[in-house]
Amino acid sequence: MFTEEEIQTKKVKRYTRLAIVSAFLLAIFWPLGNFFFWIFAGASSYFIFLAFYYRPRIYVNRSEEEDFEFNRPRGQQEGQPEPSSTIRLAPRNVKLIIALVLGSFFSFMVILMIIGFVTGGDTQTNTDDTVINESRELLDTDPNNLDALINIGNGFYANGQYDSAIVYYDRVLKIDPKNSSGLYNKGLAFYSKKDYKNSMEYLRQCISLYPDNTDAIMVMGDNHYSQEQFTQAMIWYKQAYDKGARTSGLLNIMAYIYDQQNQKSEAIRFYKETLQQDSSLVDIYNRLAELEPKRAEWYKKKAAMRK
C-alpha cells in the first residue's frame, strides 16, 4: 500500500509532465491561431495548478518545546527517528497555490511573447503557409476560385518564391485575362525577380485596363528607376502623384530625383511633403539643412530629436 505522501508525489510528477507537454504543444500550435493558444494555455495552467495542489507538504508538530540548537523536540537524541505522532500532512493554502499558478502562467506568457517577438519572421511564414493550405483546400471543391488562387500566389510571393507565385497568377489570368490583381501581382513578381521587361508588359496591361491603379503606376516607375532611367521613372511617378498617391516612399524618391537633377525648389518641396507623411526620416532633415542653410540649425535640431 502506498502512503498518502507517495500517492501525492506520483500525482505531482504526472501533472508536471502533462503541464510540460501542454506548454510544448502551445509553443508549436500558437502561430495557428487563438483557438489553439487558449486550449493549450488553459491546459498547461490547469496542470500546473494540480501539480502545486497535490505536492506533499509535511511539517513537524511543534506543540512541544523545541531544542532550537538542533531544531528537534527537547530530549530527542541526534539520529533518532521523529515520533510518528509529530508528523502529518500540512493543510493546503489554496490562495497561495492560486497565486503561484497565476504567477507561473503570466511569466510563461511573457516568455512566449518574447519568443514571438524574436521569431516574428517565422510566425509570419507560418501564417502565410496556413493561408496557402486553406486556399488549396478551397480549390479542391472549387478549382476556379480566383480568391484562393490569388491568396496562394500572394503566400508564395511573401515567402520570396516568385516563380511559384507567378504560376498561380497565370492560372488566375487563364480564367480571367483582365483580372486586375492577376495582372498587377504578376508584374510585381517579375519586378521582384528583376525581370523588368516582363514586369512592365503586365503592368502596362493592368494600367490600360485600370488607369487609376496607382500601385501599378508606381511599380512601372520603380522598373525604370531600378534601371537608372530616372527621367522615365519620374513620368510614371508624377502620374501616380497626380492621381492622389501620397506614400512617403513615392514622395521621397521624387524628391531625390529632383535633387539629382538640380531642381532645388522641387526637391525641397517634396522632401518637406515626405516629412508630412513620415517625420522620422532623419536623413531628409539633414539634406534639407544643406539645401536651406538659413534654416540648417532648425533642421539639425529636428533630426537630433528623432534619433
C-alpha positions in Angstrom: 0.0 0.0 0.0 1.2 3.4 -0.8 1.2 6.2 1.8 -0.7 9.3 1.2 2.5 11.2 0.7 3.7 8.7 -2.0 0.3 8.9 -3.8 0.6 12.7 -3.9 4.2 12.6 -5.1 3.1 10.5 -8.1 0.3 12.9 -8.9 2.7 15.8 -8.8 5.0 14.1 -11.3 2.1 13.1 -13.6 0.6 16.7 -13.6 4.1 18.2 -14.1 4.7 16.1 -17.2 1.2 17.0 -18.5 1.9 20.7 -17.9 5.3 20.4 -19.8 3.6 18.6 -22.7 0.8 21.2 -22.9 3.4 24.0 -22.9 5.3 22.3 -25.7 2.1 21.9 -27.8 1.3 25.6 -27.1 4.7 26.7 -28.5 4.1 24.6 -31.6 0.5 25.5 -32.4 0.4 29.0 -31.1 1.0 30.6 -34.5 -2.0 28.8 -36.0 -4.5 31.0 -34.1 -6.1 32.0 -30.8 -8.1 28.8 -30.6 -5.0 26.6 -30.1 -3.5 29.2 -27.9 -6.3 29.2 -25.3 -6.7 25.4 -25.4 -3.1 24.6 -24.6 -2.6 27.6 -22.4 -5.6 26.6 -20.3 -4.5 23.0 -20.1 -1.0 24.0 -19.1 -2.3 26.3 -16.4 -4.7 23.7 -15.1 -2.0 21.0 -14.8 0.4 23.5 -13.1 -2.4 24.2 -10.6 -2.8 20.4 -9.9 0.9 19.9 -9.6 1.1 22.6 -6.9 -2.1 21.5 -5.2 -1.0 17.8 -4.8 2.6 18.5 -3.8 3.3 16.8 -0.4 3.6 19.3 2.4 4.9 17.8 5.7 5.7 19.6 8.8 6.6 18.7 12.4 4.1 19.4 15.2 5.9 21.9 17.3 3.5 22.0 20.2 6.2 20.7 22.4 9.1 23.0 23.4 11.8 22.6 20.8 15.6 22.4 21.1 16.4 25.4 18.9 20.1 24.4 18.6 19.2 21.2 16.7 15.7 22.0 15.7 14.1 18.9 17.2 11.9 18.3 20.3 13.8 18.5 23.6 15.0 15.2 24.7 15.2 13.6 21.3 18.7 12.4 20.5 20.5 13.0 17.2 19.9 10.1 14.8 16.7 9.0 16.5 13.6 8.9 14.2 11.0 11.5 14.9 8.0 10.3 16.8 5.2 9.4 14.4 2.8 11.5 16.3 4.7 14.7 15.4 4.4 14.2 11.5 1.3 14.9 9.5 0.3 16.5 6.2 0.0 20.2 6.3 -3.3 21.9 5.2 -3.2 23.4 1.8 -3.2 27.1 1.3 -5.4 27.4 -1.8 -4.9 31.1 -2.1 -1.2 30.7 -2.1 -1.4 27.9 -4.7 -3.6 30.0 -7.0 -1.2 33.0 -6.7 1.8 30.7 -7.6 -0.1 29.3 -10.6 -1.1 32.7 -11.9 2.4 34.0 -11.4 3.8 31.0 -13.4 1.2 31.4 -16.1 1.9 35.1 -16.6 5.6 34.5 -16.6 5.1 31.8 -19.2 3.1 34.3 -21.3 5.9 36.9 -21.1 8.4 34.3 -22.3 6.1 33.3 -25.2 5.7 37.0 -26.2 9.5 37.5 -26.2 9.9 34.3 -28.3 7.1 35.6 -30.7 8.9 39.0 -31.0 12.3 37.4 -31.7 10.9 34.9 -34.2 8.3 37.3 -35.8 9.5 36.4 -39.3 8.9 32.7 -38.6 5.5 33.4 -37.3 4.7 35.4 -40.5 6.0 32.5 -42.6 3.7 30.1 -40.7 0.8 32.4 -41.3 1.5 32.5 -45.0 1.7 28.7 -45.1 -1.6 28.4 -43.3 -3.3 30.7 -45.9 -1.8 28.6 -48.7 -3.0 25.4 -47.2 -6.5 26.7 -46.5 -6.8 28.1 -50.1 -5.6 24.8 -51.5 -8.4 23.0 -49.6 -10.9 25.5 -51.1 -9.5 24.7 -54.6 -10.3 21.1 -54.1 -14.0 21.9 -54.2 -13.8 25.0 -56.5 -10.7 24.8 -58.8 -11.5 28.1 -60.4 -11.8 30.1 -57.3 -9.9 33.3 -58.1 -9.6 34.5 -54.5 -8.0 31.2 -53.5 -5.6 31.2 -56.4 -4.6 34.8 -55.7 -4.1 34.0 -52.0 -1.8 31.1 -52.8 0.2 33.3 -55.2 0.4 36.0 -52.6 1.6 33.5 -50.0 4.4 32.3 -52.2 5.3 35.9 -53.1 5.5 36.8 -49.4 7.9 33.9 -48.9 10.1 35.0 -51.7 9.0 32.2 -54.0 8.3 34.3 -57.0 8.2 31.6 -59.7 5.6 29.7 -57.7 3.6 32.9 -57.2 3.7 33.5 -61.0 2.3 30.0 -61.7 -0.8 30.8 -59.6 -1.2 34.3 -61.1 -1.1 32.7 -64.5 -3.9 30.4 -63.5 -5.9 33.5 -62.5 -5.3 35.1 -65.9 -6.3 32.0 -67.8 -9.7 32.2 -66.1 -10.0 35.9 -66.2 -7.4 37.6 -68.6 -8.4 41.1 -67.4 -8.2 40.3 -63.7 -6.7 43.4 -62.0 -4.9 41.5 -59.2 -3.6 38.9 -61.5 -2.0 41.4 -63.9 -0.6 43.7 -61.1 0.7 40.8 -58.9 2.3 39.1 -61.9 4.0 42.3 -62.9 5.2 42.9 -59.3 6.5 39.3 -59.1 8.6 39.8 -62.2 9.8 43.1 -60.9 11.0 41.4 -57.7 12.9 38.9 -59.9 14.5 41.9 -61.7 12.8 40.8 -64.9 11.9 44.3 -65.9 10.8 43.6 -69.4 8.1 41.1 -68.4 7.2 43.2 -65.4 6.4 46.3 -67.5 4.5 44.2 -70.0 1.9 43.1 -67.5 1.8 46.4 -65.6 1.0 48.2 -68.9 -1.9 45.8 -69.5 -3.1 46.5 -66.0 -2.8 50.3 -66.3 -4.5 50.3 -69.7 -7.5 48.4 -68.2 -7.4 50.2 -64.8 -5.9 53.6 -65.3 -6.5 54.6 -61.7 -4.4 51.7 -60.3 -1.7 53.9 -58.7 0.1 50.9 -57.3 0.7 49.6 -60.8 1.8 53.0 -62.0 4.3 53.4 -59.2 5.8 49.9 -59.9 6.2 51.0 -63.5 8.2 53.9 -62.2 10.2 51.5 -60.0 11.1 49.4 -63.0 12.7 52.4 -64.7 14.3 53.7 -61.5 15.9 50.3 -60.9 17.5 50.6 -64.4 18.6 54.2 -63.6 16.2 55.6 -66.2 15.3 58.5 -63.9 13.6 60.7 -66.5 11.2 57.8 -67.5 10.7 56.9 -63.9 9.6 60.4 -63.0 7.0 60.4 -65.7 5.3 57.4 -64.0 5.8 58.8 -60.5 4.2 62.1 -61.5 1.2 60.2 -62.9 0.7 58.3 -59.6 1.1 61.6 -57.7 -1.4 63.4 -59.8 -3.9 60.6 -59.2 -3.6 61.0 -55.5 -0.8 58.7 -54.4 1.0 60.2 -51.4 3.1 57.5 -49.8 6.3 58.6 -48.1 8.2 56.2 -50.4 6.9 57.8 -53.6 7.4 61.4 -52.3 10.9 60.7 -51.1 12.0 59.1 -54.4 10.6 62.0 -56.4 12.4 64.5 -54.1 15.6 62.5 -54.6 15.3 62.5 -58.4 14.6 66.3 -58.4 17.6 66.7 -56.1 19.8 64.8 -58.5 18.6 66.9 -61.4 19.5 70.1 -59.5 15.8 71.2 -59.3 16.3 72.6 -55.8 12.9 74.1 -55.2 11.0 70.9 -56.3 13.4 68.8 -54.2 12.8 70.9 -51.1 9.0 70.8 -51.7 8.9 67.0 -52.0 11.3 66.4 -49.1 9.0 68.5 -46.9 5.9 66.7 -48.2 7.7 63.4 -47.4 8.2 64.5 -43.8 4.5 65.3 -43.5 3.9 61.6 -44.2 6.8 60.2 -42.1 8.6 62.7 -39.8 11.1 60.0 -38.6 13.3 60.2 -41.7 16.3 61.8 -40.2 18.3 61.8 -43.4 15.8 64.2 -45.0 16.3 66.7 -42.2 20.0 66.6 -42.8 19.6 67.0 -46.5 17.2 70.0 -46.1 19.8 71.6 -43.8 22.2 71.5 -46.8 19.5 72.8 -49.2 18.3 75.5 -46.9 21.4 76.7 -45.0 19.5 79.6 -43.3 17.3 77.0 -41.5 20.1 74.5 -41.0 20.1 74.7 -37.2 16.4 74.2 -37.0 16.6 71.1 -39.3 19.5 69.7 -37.2 17.5 70.1 -34.0 14.6 68.2 -35.6 17.0 65.4 -36.7 18.5 65.2 -33.2 15.1 64.9 -31.6 14.3 61.8 -33.8 17.5 59.9 -33.2 
